[in-house]
Amino acid sequence: MQENDFVERAIKMRHSGKSVNPNFGAYWQKSITENLILEFIEKKESKIDVYKQTSVPPQWLVLIIGSNGQSSFEVNTLFKVAIKTKFDKVFLYEDFDNKLYELK
């Protein structure tokens, strides 16, 4: 594992499924929206109590977007998202451009 200044330890958890929000336009990336970000935070928020039982705090949420497939998204404009969540920090990682945004 490569050393970095952000993550000291990561835990891999089993998940029951994957969630995909497809973009059926050709091969361009659709812009991520504030509402879509809040929707996915809300989905994970319902599971935070289970996460806290299986690992130690702090609890961070990293939403990953990007790649180069039809279901990819990108950040075209920087916006401030008003987030009310039990997660200690929330990040949005755009993997194709290797950009990390701290949302909370």
Summary of the structure (lengths in Angstrom):
residues: 104
radius of gyration: 14.5
end to end distance: 25.7
largest distance: 42.4
contacts: 203
relative contact order: 0.22
helix: 18%
strand: 19%
